[in-house]
Each structure stands twice: as C-alpha cells, then as structure tokens.
C-alpha cells in the first residue's frame, strides 16, 4: 500500500526526487517531445508515431534519474502519481514555479 493518500501529499516527494536541474531539464525535454509526437500523430493521421511516446517520455526521464539525479524513478513505486507529477512539474516549469 502506498504511503501517500493523495497526489497532494506525493508531489513534494516527487519534487524532491527531481532536485537536480539537469534531471528536470531531461524531464522537460522528454515531455515536450511527447507532446510533439502526439501532435505529429494527429497531423499525419498516423497512430504509429504514438509508439514513440513512452520512449521519449521515459527515456529522457530515466536518463535524468540514473545519470544526473542518481536515484530510482518514482515510476517504479508510484506509477500513476509519478505520471501526474511529470505533467504538473511540466506546467510548473512553464509557469516559472519550478526552475530550469
């Protein structure tokens, strides 16, 4: 059972696991690439592009964790909250609440 009873409780832990700016940059790049791939799939009408979504998203994020942050991605223990955290952090970066 998860130690977090809500995403609100989980998000501070998530941010702490992304304290290295290079890790956050890798997440931001991967998430941006995910959005670009989704747009490409829609524009071209070719859903095969969507196979790249997990590669782009997780690939960049996991490199950020293993190479720069030196920790295990929260995806392994809290997959849903971690996915939510990726997009909340992305939005927080765009709004200047989380620094790159």
Contact map, one row per residue, 1 for C-alpha under 8 A:
1110000000000000000000000000000000000000000000000000000000000000000000000000000000000000000000000000
1111100000000000000000000000000000000000000000000000000000000000000000000000010000000000000000000000
1111100000000000000000000000000000000000000000000000000000000000000000000000000000000000000000000000
0111111011000000000000000000000000000000000000000000000000000000000000000000000000000000000000000000
0111111011000000000000000000000000000000000000000000000000000000000000000000000000000000000000000000
0001111111000000000000000000000000000000000000000000000000000000000000000000000000000000000000000000
0001111111100000000000000000000000000000000000000000000000000000000000000000000010000000000000000000
0000011111110000000000000000000000000000000000000000000000000000000000000000000000000000000000000000
0001111111111000000000000000000000000000000000000000000000000000000000000000000000000000000000000000
0001111111111100000000000000000000000000000000000000000000000000000000000000000010000000000000000000
0000001111111110000000000000000000000000000000000000000000000000000000000000000010001000000000000000
0000000111111111000000000000000000000000000000000000000000000000000000000000000000000000000000000000
0000000011111111100000000000000000000000000000000000000000000000000000000000000000000000000000000000
0000000001111111110000000000000000000000000000000000000000000000000000000100000001001000000000000000
0000000000111111111000000000000000000000000000000000000000000000000000000000000000000000100000000000
0000000000011111111000000000000000000000000000000000000000000000000000000000000000000000000000000000
0000000000001111111000000000000000000000000000000000000000000000000010101100000000000000000000000000
0000000000000111111110110000000000000000000000000000000000000000100010000000000000000000000000000000
0000000000000011111110110000000000000000000000000000000000000000000010000000000000000000000000000000
0000000000000000011111110000000000000000000000000000000000000000000110000000000000000000000000000000
0000000000000000011111111000000000000000000000000000000000000000000000000000000000000000000000000011
0000000000000000000111111100000000000000000000000000000000000001000110000000000000000000000000000001
0000000000000000011111111110000000000000000000000000000000001011100110000000000000000000000000000000
0000000000000000011111111111000000000000000000000000000000000001000000000000000000000000000000000001
0000000000000000000011111111100000000000000000000000000000000001000000000000000000000000000000000001
0000000000000000000001111111110000000000000000000000000000011011000000000000000000000000000000000000
0000000000000000000000111111111000000000000000000000000010011001000000000000000000000100010000000000
0000000000000000000000011111111100000000000000000000000000000000000000000000000000000000010000000000
0000000000000000000000001111111110000000000000000000000000010000000000000000000000000000000000000000
0000000000000000000000000111111111000000000000000000000111111000000000000000000000000000000000000000
0000000000000000000000000011111111100000000000000000000110000000000000000000000000000110010000000000
0000000000000000000000000001111111110000000000000000000000000000000000000000000000000000000000000000
0000000000000000000000000000111111111000000000000000000110000000000000000000000000000000000000000000
0000000000000000000000000000011111111100000000000001110110000000000000000000000000000000000000000000
0000000000000000000000000000001111111110000000000000000000000000000000000000000000000000000000000000
0000000000000000000000000000000111111111000000000000000000000000000000000000000000000000000000000000
0000000000000000000000000000000011111111100000001101100000000000000000000000000000000000000000000000
0000000000000000000000000000000001111111110000001100100000000000000000000000000000000000000000000000
0000000000000000000000000000000000111111111000000000000000000000000000000000000000000000000000000000
0000000000000000000000000000000000011111111100001000000000000000000000000000000000000000000000000000
0000000000000000000000000000000000001111111111111100000000000000000000000000000000000000000000000000
0000000000000000000000000000000000000111111111100000000000000000000000000000000000000000000000000000
0000000000000000000000000000000000000011111111000000000000000000000000000000000000000000000000000000
0000000000000000000000000000000000000001111111000000000000000000000000000000000000000000000000000000
0000000000000000000000000000000000000000111111100000000000000000000000000000000000000000000000000000
0000000000000000000000000000000000000000111111111000000000000000000000000000000000000000000000000000
0000000000000000000000000000000000000000110011111110000000000000000000000000000000000000000000000000
0000000000000000000000000000000000000000100001111110000000000000000000000000000000000000000000000000
0000000000000000000000000000000000001101100001111111100000000000000000000000000000000000000000000000
0000000000000000000000000000000000001100100000111111100000000000000000000000000000000000000000000000
0000000000000000000000000000000000000000000000111111111000000000000000000000000000000000000000000000
0000000000000000000000000000000001001000000000001111111100000000000000000000000000000000000000000000
0000000000000000000000000000000001001100000000001111111110000000000000000000000000000000000000000000
0000000000000000000000000000000001000000000000000011111111100000000000000000000000000000000000000000
0000000000000000000000000000000000000000000000000011111111110000000000000000000000000000000000000000
0000000000000000000000000000011011000000000000000001111111110000000000000000000000000000000000000000
0000000000000000000000000010011011000000000000000000111111111000000000000000000000000000000000000000
0000000000000000000000000000010000000000000000000000011111111100000000000000000000000000000000000000
0000000000000000000000000000010000000000000000000000011111111110000000000000000000000000000000000000
0000000000000000000000000110110000000000000000000000001111111111000000000000000000000000000000000000
0000000000000000000000100110010000000000000000000000000011111111100000001000000000000000000000000000
0000000000000000000000000000000000000000000000000000000001111111110000001000000000000000000000000000
0000000000000000000000100100000000000000000000000000000000111111111100000000000000000000000000000000
0000000000000000000001111110000000000000000000000000000000011111111110000000000000000000000000000000
0000000000000000010000100000000000000000000000000000000000001111111111111000000000000000000000000000
0000000000000000000000000000000000000000000000000000000000000111111111110000000000000000000000000000
0000000000000000000000000000000000000000000000000000000000000011111111000000000000000000000000000000
0000000000000000000101100000000000000000000000000000000000000011111111000000000000000000000000000000
0000000000000000111101100000000000000000000000000000000000000001111111100000000000000000000000000000
0000000000000000000000000000000000000000000000000000000000000000111111110000000000000000000000000000
0000000000000000100000000000000000000000000000000000000000000000110011111000000000000000000000000000
0000000000000000000000000000000000000000000000000000000000000000110001111101000000000000000000000000
0000000000000000100000000000000000000000000000000000000000001100100000111111000000000000000000000000
0000000000000100100000000000000000000000000000000000000000000000000000011111111001000000000000000000
0000000000000000000000000000000000000000000000000000000000000000000000001111111111100000000000000000
0000000000000000000000000000000000000000000000000000000000000000000000011111111000000000000000000000
0000000000000000000000000000000000000000000000000000000000000000000000000111111000000000000000000000
0100000000000000000000000000000000000000000000000000000000000000000000000111111111000000000000000000
0000000000000000000000000000000000000000000000000000000000000000000000000111111111100000000000000000
0000000000000000000000000000000000000000000000000000000000000000000000000010011111110000000000000000
0000001001100000000000000000000000000000000000000000000000000000000000000010011111111000000000000000
0000000000000100000000000000000000000000000000000000000000000000000000000110011111111100000000000000
0000000000000000000000000000000000000000000000000000000000000000000000000010001111111110000000000000
0000000000000000000000000000000000000000000000000000000000000000000000000000000111111111000000000000
0000000000100100000000000000000000000000000000000000000000000000000000000000000011111111100000000000
0000000000000000000000000010001000000000000000000000000000000000000000000000000001111111110000000000
0000000000000000000000000000001000000000000000000000000000000000000000000000000000111111111000000000
0000000000000000000000000000000000000000000000000000000000000000000000000000000000011111111100000000
0000000000000010000000000000000000000000000000000000000000000000000000000000000000001111111110000100
0000000000000000000000000011001000000000000000000000000000000000000000000000000000000111111111000000
0000000000000000000000000000000000000000000000000000000000000000000000000000000000000011111111100000
0000000000000000000000000000000000000000000000000000000000000000000000000000000000000001111111111100
0000000000000000000000000000000000000000000000000000000000000000000000000000000000000000111111111111
0000000000000000000000000000000000000000000000000000000000000000000000000000000000000000011111111000
0000000000000000000000000000000000000000000000000000000000000000000000000000000000000000001111111100
0000000000000000000000000000000000000000000000000000000000000000000000000000000000000000000111111110
0000000000000000000000000000000000000000000000000000000000000000000000000000000000000000000111111110
0000000000000000000000000000000000000000000000000000000000000000000000000000000000000000100110111111
0000000000000000000010000000000000000000000000000000000000000000000000000000000000000000000010011111
0000000000000000000011011000000000000000000000000000000000000000000000000000000000000000000010000111
